[in-house]
Amino acid sequence: MATQMDRNELDLQEQLARIRQMGVNTDKAIAEMQKTRIDTKIVSFATVFQGFIAVAALLGAGAAIAKLFFP
């Protein structure tokens, strides 16, 4: 006769396999987030600088329009 595993034992093995797979997926996600964070740091400085330039341009245009209409 073949020995059969208890259904609870099968569920436990399945849960352990899923937990191990989640650990692997978590490690991959953390590595990807760290890579993305490094890329974002480089982009964020350029974005902030461009934002300052845009605000300066809008203030300059607003001052010119105000001077034109309210001398």
Number of C-alpha atoms within 10 A of each C-alpha: 3 4 5 6 8 9 9 9 10 11 11 12 12 12 12 12 12 12 12 12 12 12 12 11 12 12 12 11 12 11 12 11 12 11 11 11 12 10 11 11 10 10 11 11 11 10 11 11 10 12 12 11 12 12 11 12 12 12 12 12 12 12 11 12 12 11 10 9 7 7 6
